Amino acid sequence: MPARVTDEDVQKIISLNILTTTDPFITTANLLVDQHLTSSGLSTALLAEIEKYLAAHLVALHPDERQVVEQKFGDASDKYAGKFGKQLDSTQFGQTVKTLDSTGKLASIGGTVAEIDVVSFNG
């Protein structure tokens, strides 16, 4: 299915620093929305919004496009905007995708990661 959004649509919600287009990210977002949400019963308008925010999320993950709020040059360090988690929680755009996608399908991509803590007893 053709993309539901344009480069102009995505650039209305995210500013580009180095990149000149969001088209590759729109393509990926479109594929994910088509694969996971087209038969979900969500409206075409809502699918377009999800695709737009998902494309912006993917742009924001690009190393040259991360939102720097503070830079230091002595002992070089960058501080990035927000407090974020993993996957869609890693950007404000991904968090918006989770809000818009009432099916929860996009948030579940990648599955659940199990963590195991090893505790040893010396006794």
Rosetta blueprint (number, residue, H / E / L):
1 M L
2 P L
3 A L
4 R L
5 V L
6 T L
7 D H
8 E H
9 D H
10 V H
11 Q H
12 K L
13 I L
14 I L
15 S L
16 L L
17 N L
18 I L
19 L L
20 T L
21 T L
22 T L
23 D H
24 P H
25 F H
26 I H
27 T H
28 T H
29 A H
30 N H
31 L H
32 L H
33 V H
34 D H
35 Q H
36 H H
37 L H
38 T L
39 S L
40 S L
41 G L
42 L L
43 S L
44 T H
45 A H
46 L H
47 L H
48 A H
49 E H
50 I H
51 E H
52 K H
53 Y H
54 L H
55 A H
56 A H
57 H H
58 L H
59 V H
60 A H
61 L H
62 H L
63 P L
64 D L
65 E L
66 R L
67 Q L
68 V E
69 V E
70 E E
71 Q E
72 K E
73 F L
74 G L
75 D L
76 A L
77 S E
78 D E
79 K E
80 Y E
81 A L
82 G L
83 K L
84 F L
85 G L
86 K L
87 Q H
88 L H
89 D H
90 S H
91 T L
92 Q H
93 F H
94 G H
95 Q H
96 T H
97 V H
98 K H
99 T H
100 L H
101 D L
102 S L
103 T L
104 G L
105 K L
106 L L
107 A L
108 S L
109 I L
110 G L
111 G L
112 T L
113 V L
114 A L
115 E L
116 I L
117 D L
118 V L
119 V L
120 S L
121 F L
122 N L
123 G L
